[in-house]
Amino acid sequence: MECAEDRLSLGLLVYWLGLSFVCAISWANMVPVSVISLMITAASRGKPLNSGTTIHASVTWWRRLLVPHAWFAHFYWLGSAWSAALLVYSMQAESNGVHEASLALTMFTSHALRRLGECIWVFNFRKAATMHIGGYLLGISYYTFAPLSFLLGARAASSTADPSAMLPRFVLSWWKLAGVAVFAYGSMHQHICHRILGGLRNGPALRNQGTSYHVPRGDWFDSISCAHYTAEVVLYVGLVMAAYPSSPNYSHDSPVLCRSASYLPLAVWLAVVANLGFSASLVHRWYIDNFPEYPKQRNAFIPWVI
């Protein structure tokens, strides 16, 4: 059983690091134009996908593989149900790491449920809006693998922790309290940003192929084009903090696969940064190309940096 779990953890680690690498080199334009075109189409949805972005001739067929943008809610139906099921399993398990895993999964489930509620009550997806099937399948795989990675990663990290520093199950260390606070801060700002995006239909708009688009303003949008992406990165910092004990002890005596599995939550965060950073660069460029008066002080993803 442990051997199968170790192989699963290693496979998940390869998945997250591979996703991070592909998104990072695409973001940096370090791959052939045809590959960049595939990545841009798969990562785009809504504005960039519907705006006639130049696509390499060899992959125009790829652009036609579309699904409704409203299917975005499928990610959160899956994510909330699957993470809740893993949470029940984690709380019933009698092993090290239950504390960290249960806390991280509780936070992940609340995140997925909030996003599901926003898809239902905050966003009003246009019937004509689409997303690429590649992005859809990536989202399905993400919300399948992310909760599992937090479970396995937290258990592995706790197995390497100093036993004398372990706290009772329902007692939070300062490290975990800080993680919960960071998660709450990022979640709050993401919800504010999503409400801003959901309410944009009432302002002046750009007509693009018969569809209205708007420039978001307020909160973090005053300095970042994709503030909701930045907020997601912040809340995942809190999730990663919650998944790790405050006093890990990675000794040479720990099994190699166990030490590798303990990096799973961090690998998830790296994939989130690379994926959302790449997507943010596309959206930022779209705003600049389509709005001549777009605020020049805004960055795409990180204030004053990117």
C-alpha positions in Angstrom: 0.0 0.0 0.0 2.8 2.4 0.9 4.7 1.5 -2.2 1.6 2.3 -4.4 1.2 5.6 -2.5 4.8 6.5 -3.1 4.5 5.9 -6.8 1.3 8.0 -6.9 3.1 10.8 -5.1 6.0 10.7 -7.5 3.6 10.7 -10.5 1.8 13.8 -9.1 5.2 15.5 -8.5 6.2 14.9 -12.1 2.8 16.2 -13.2 3.1 19.5 -11.3 6.7 20.1 -12.2 6.0 19.3 -15.8 3.0 21.7 -15.9 5.1 24.4 -14.3 7.9 23.9 -16.8 5.7 24.0 -19.9 3.8 27.1 -18.7 7.0 28.9 -17.7 8.8 28.3 -21.0 5.6 29.3 -22.9 5.4 32.4 -20.8 9.0 33.3 -21.7 8.5 32.5 -25.4 11.2 29.8 -25.2 9.4 27.3 -27.5 8.6 27.2 -31.2 5.8 29.4 -32.5 3.5 26.4 -33.2 3.8 25.2 -29.6 3.2 28.8 -28.3 0.1 28.9 -30.4 -1.1 25.6 -28.9 -0.5 26.9 -25.4 -2.1 30.3 -26.0 -5.2 28.7 -27.4 -5.5 26.2 -24.5 -4.8 28.9 -21.8 -7.1 31.5 -23.3 -10.8 31.9 -22.6 -13.3 34.7 -23.1 -11.5 37.8 -24.3 -8.2 36.5 -25.7 -9.8 33.4 -27.2 -12.6 35.3 -28.9 -10.5 38.3 -30.1 -8.8 36.8 -33.1 -5.4 36.2 -31.6 -2.9 35.2 -34.3 -2.5 31.5 -34.3 0.2 29.5 -36.3 -1.3 28.1 -39.5 -0.3 24.5 -38.6 -2.5 24.4 -35.5 -5.6 26.2 -36.6 -7.6 23.0 -36.2 -6.7 23.1 -32.5 -8.5 26.5 -32.1 -11.9 24.9 -33.1 -12.0 22.5 -30.1 -14.2 24.7 -27.9 -16.6 24.1 -25.0 -19.0 26.7 -23.3 -17.2 29.0 -20.8 -20.0 28.1 -18.3 -18.5 24.7 -18.0 -15.9 26.5 -15.8 -18.3 25.6 -12.9 -17.5 21.9 -13.5 -14.1 22.4 -11.9 -15.6 23.6 -8.6 -18.3 20.9 -8.5 -15.6 18.3 -8.9 -13.1 20.1 -6.6 -15.5 20.6 -3.7 -16.9 17.1 -3.8 -13.5 15.4 -4.2 -11.7 17.4 -1.6 -14.6 17.0 0.9 -14.4 13.2 0.3 -10.6 13.2 1.0 -11.2 15.4 4.0 -13.5 12.8 5.5 -10.9 10.1 4.7 -8.2 12.2 6.3 -10.1 12.8 9.5 -10.8 9.1 9.9 -7.3 8.0 9.2 -5.1 7.2 12.2 -1.7 8.3 11.0 0.8 11.1 11.2 -0.1 14.1 9.0 -3.9 13.9 9.7 -3.7 17.3 11.3 -2.0 19.1 8.5 -3.9 17.3 5.7 -7.3 17.9 7.3 -6.6 21.6 7.8 -5.3 22.0 4.2 -8.3 20.0 2.8 -10.8 22.0 4.8 -9.3 25.2 3.4 -9.2 23.8 -0.2 -12.9 22.6 0.1 -14.0 26.1 1.3 -12.1 27.6 -1.6 -13.7 25.3 -4.2 -17.2 25.9 -2.7 -16.7 29.7 -2.7 -15.6 29.5 -6.4 -18.6 27.4 -7.2 -20.9 29.9 -5.5 -19.3 32.7 -7.5 -19.8 30.8 -10.8 -23.5 30.5 -9.9 -24.3 33.9 -8.4 -21.6 36.3 -9.3 -20.6 35.6 -12.9 -23.1 35.7 -15.7 -21.3 33.7 -18.4 -22.4 34.8 -21.9 -23.9 32.0 -24.0 -21.4 32.9 -26.8 -18.4 32.8 -24.5 -16.2 29.8 -24.9 -13.0 28.1 -23.5 -10.7 25.7 -25.2 -11.2 22.0 -24.4 -7.5 21.8 -23.5 -8.0 24.3 -20.8 -11.1 22.5 -19.7 -9.3 19.1 -19.4 -6.5 20.8 -17.6 -8.9 22.3 -15.1 -10.5 18.9 -14.5 -7.1 17.3 -14.0 -6.1 20.1 -11.7 -9.1 19.8 -9.4 -8.6 16.0 -9.3 -4.9 16.1 -8.5 -4.6 19.2 -6.3 -6.6 17.9 -3.2 -4.9 14.5 -3.5 -1.5 16.3 -3.6 -2.3 18.3 -0.4 -3.3 15.1 1.3 -0.3 13.0 0.4 2.1 15.9 0.7 0.9 16.9 4.2 1.1 13.3 5.4 4.7 12.9 4.0 5.8 16.3 5.5 4.4 15.4 8.9 6.1 12.0 8.9 9.5 13.9 8.8 8.6 16.4 11.5 10.0 16.5 15.0 7.5 14.4 17.0 8.2 16.5 20.1 6.9 19.5 18.2 3.6 17.9 17.1 0.5 19.6 18.6 -2.8 18.0 19.5 -5.1 17.4 16.5 -7.3 20.5 16.9 -4.6 22.9 18.2 -3.1 25.2 15.6 0.5 26.4 15.8 1.4 30.0 15.0 2.6 28.7 11.6 -0.8 27.3 10.7 -2.7 30.3 12.1 -0.5 32.4 9.8 -1.4 30.2 6.9 -5.1 30.4 7.6 -4.7 34.2 7.8 -2.9 34.4 4.5 -5.5 32.1 2.9 -8.4 34.3 4.2 -6.7 37.5 3.0 -6.2 36.1 -0.5 -9.7 34.6 -0.6 -11.2 37.9 0.5 -9.5 39.9 -2.2 -10.2 37.3 -4.9 -13.9 37.5 -4.0 -13.8 41.3 -4.2 -12.1 41.1 -7.6 -14.6 38.5 -8.8 -17.5 40.8 -7.8 -15.8 43.6 -9.7 -15.5 41.5 -12.8 -19.0 40.1 -12.4 -20.4 43.7 -12.2 -18.6 45.1 -15.3 -21.5 44.7 -17.6 -22.9 48.1 -16.5 -20.0 50.3 -17.5 -18.6 51.7 -20.8 -17.5 48.8 -23.0 -15.4 47.9 -26.0 -17.3 46.3 -28.8 -15.3 43.4 -30.0 -16.9 40.9 -32.4 -20.3 41.8 -31.1 -19.4 41.3 -27.5 -19.0 43.9 -24.7 -15.8 44.0 -22.7 -14.8 46.4 -19.9 -11.7 47.6 -18.0 -11.9 46.4 -14.3 -11.2 49.1 -11.7 -10.9 49.1 -8.0 -9.1 47.1 -5.3 -6.0 45.3 -6.6 -7.1 46.0 -10.2 -5.8 49.6 -9.8 -2.3 48.1 -10.1 -2.7 44.6 -11.6 -4.6 43.6 -14.7 -5.3 40.1 -13.4 -5.7 40.8 -9.7 -8.0 37.8 -9.2 -5.1 35.6 -10.4 -2.7 37.3 -8.0 -5.1 36.8 -5.1 -5.3 33.1 -6.0 -1.5 32.8 -5.7 -1.7 34.5 -2.3 -4.4 32.2 -1.0 -2.4 29.2 -2.2 0.6 30.4 -0.1 -1.7 30.0 2.9 -2.7 26.5 1.8 0.9 25.5 1.5 1.7 26.9 4.9 -1.2 24.9 6.4 0.0 21.7 4.7 3.4 21.8 6.4 4.3 21.3 10.0 6.0 24.3 11.7 9.1 22.2 12.4 9.9 19.8 9.5 13.0 17.7 10.0 14.2 16.3 6.7 16.9 14.0 7.8 18.9 11.7 5.6 17.2 8.8 7.3 13.8 9.7 5.7 12.9 7.6 2.6 13.7 9.5 -0.6 10.2 9.1 -2.0 8.8 10.3 1.3 10.9 13.4 1.2 9.9 13.9 -2.5 6.2 13.6 -1.7 6.5 16.2 1.0 7.2 18.8 -1.7 3.8 18.2 -3.4 2.0 21.2 -1.9 4.9 23.5 -3.0 4.8 21.9 -6.5 1.1 22.7 -6.7 1.8 26.3 -5.8 4.6 26.6 -8.5 2.1 25.2 -11.1 -0.5 27.8 -10.0 2.1 30.6 -10.4 3.3 29.5 -13.8 -0.1 28.8 -15.2 -1.8 31.9 -14.0 1.2 34.0 -14.8 1.1 32.8 -18.4 -2.6 33.4 -18.6 -2.3 36.9 -17.0 0.3 37.9 -19.6 -2.2 37.1 -22.4 -5.0 39.0 -20.8 -2.7 42.0 -20.0 -1.6 42.1 -23.7 -5.2 41.9 -24.8 -6.1 44.9 -22.7 -3.2 47.0 -24.0 -4.0 46.1 -27.6 -7.7 46.8 -27.4 -7.9 49.8 -25.0 -5.7 52.7 -26.2 -6.2 54.5 -22.8 -5.4 51.4 -20.7 -3.6 52.5 -17.5 0.1 52.3 -18.1 1.0 51.9 -14.5 -0.7 48.5 -14.3 1.3 45.3 -14.4 -0.1 42.0 -15.5 0.4 39.8 -12.5 2.8 41.2 -9.8 2.7 44.9 -8.9 5.8 46.8 -10.1 7.4 43.6 -11.4 5.5 41.6 -14.0 
